[in-house]
Amino acid sequence: MEPSQIYIAVAIIALALIALALFFISRKKESYKLTPLAGTAFGFVIAGIIFGENRLIGYSLIGMGVTLAIIDAFLKYRASKKN
């Protein structure tokens, strides 16, 4: 395995562990559902990690995911201010 493949595998495992930890923690508290926009953002980030060998494609996908996550956070913030 090349070092870049090891890095990608470690990143995916770390994200999976974080997702599992959040899943078990959220059971104890009030659960918040993932919005479709946030799910799409998460998918773009994962795709950017997977296709990271080509830097242009990888960084573009990650950038798109981060942008969508920021838009989702902004929309949630505006919705909470209206209530």
Buried (B, 14 or more C-beta within 10 A) or exposed (E): EEEEEEEBEEBEEEBEEEEEEEEEEEEEEEEEEEEEBBEBBBBBBBBBBEBBEEEEEBEBBBEBBBEBBEEBEEEBEEEEEEE
